[in-house]
Amino acid sequence: MVKILFFATLKDIVGAGSLNFQLLPSRGTTPQQVWTSLINTYPDLGRYRELVQVAVNRKFADRNMLISDGDEIAFFPPVSGGSK
C-alpha cells in the first residue's frame, strides 16, 4: 500500500488531503498508473492529466518510475502567482 497526498485544487476534487492505494501485487506500478486509476474514480482530475507534478518520498520524480509498497506519492497541480 502507498500513501497518496493531494494539494490545492486536487485536494478539493478528491475531497481529502490523502488516500491509501493498494499496489498491484504481480507487477511494478508507476505514479502514472496510480494517476490514471485516480482519474477513473475522480474524473475531474483528468483536466490536470498532463500538468500534474509528482513527488515520491518527498523528492520530485518521473511519472514512470517504479514505486514500492510503503512509498508516499504526492501530486501537485500547476502553481502560479507571486507578488510584485
C-alpha positions in Angstrom: 0.0 0.0 0.0 1.2 3.5 -0.7 0.0 6.8 0.7 -1.1 9.4 -1.8 -1.0 13.1 -0.9 -3.0 15.8 -2.8 -2.6 19.6 -2.7 -4.6 22.7 -3.7 -7.2 22.0 -6.3 -6.5 18.3 -6.4 -7.3 18.1 -2.7 -10.6 19.8 -3.4 -11.5 17.5 -6.2 -10.8 14.3 -4.2 -12.3 15.7 -1.0 -9.3 14.6 1.1 -5.7 15.5 1.6 -4.6 11.9 1.4 -5.7 8.4 0.4 -4.2 4.9 0.6 -3.7 3.0 -2.6 -3.2 -0.7 -3.0 -0.4 -1.6 -5.4 -0.8 -4.4 -7.9 0.9 -7.4 -6.4 2.2 -9.1 -9.5 3.9 -6.3 -11.4 5.5 -2.9 -11.0 3.4 0.2 -10.5 4.2 3.7 -11.5 2.9 7.1 -10.4 1.4 7.5 -13.9 -0.6 4.2 -13.4 -1.8 5.5 -10.0 -2.8 8.8 -11.5 -4.8 7.1 -14.3 -6.6 5.0 -11.7 -7.4 8.1 -9.7 -8.9 9.7 -12.8 -11.2 6.7 -13.2 -12.5 7.4 -9.7 -12.4 11.2 -9.8 -12.9 12.2 -13.4 -12.4 15.9 -12.7 -8.7 15.1 -12.1 -8.5 14.4 -15.9 -8.1 18.1 -16.7 -4.7 18.0 -14.9 -3.6 14.9 -16.7 -0.6 16.4 -18.4 0.0 19.2 -15.9 0.4 17.4 -12.6 3.8 17.2 -10.9 4.7 14.1 -8.9 7.0 13.5 -5.9 7.9 10.1 -4.5 9.1 10.1 -0.9 9.4 13.9 -0.9 11.5 14.1 -4.0 10.3 15.2 -7.4 10.1 12.1 -9.6 9.5 10.8 -13.0 5.9 9.6 -13.6 7.2 6.3 -15.0 9.5 5.3 -12.1 8.5 2.1 -10.3 7.1 2.6 -6.8 7.2 0.3 -3.9 4.9 -0.7 -1.1 5.2 1.9 1.7 6.1 4.8 -0.6 4.5 8.2 -0.4 3.3 9.8 -3.6 2.4 13.4 -3.8 0.5 15.0 -6.7 0.7 18.8 -7.2 -1.3 20.9 -9.7 0.5 23.7 -11.6 1.0 26.8 -9.5 1.4 30.4 -10.4 1.3 33.6 -8.6 3.7 35.7 -6.6 3.5 39.4 -5.8 5.1 42.4 -7.3 
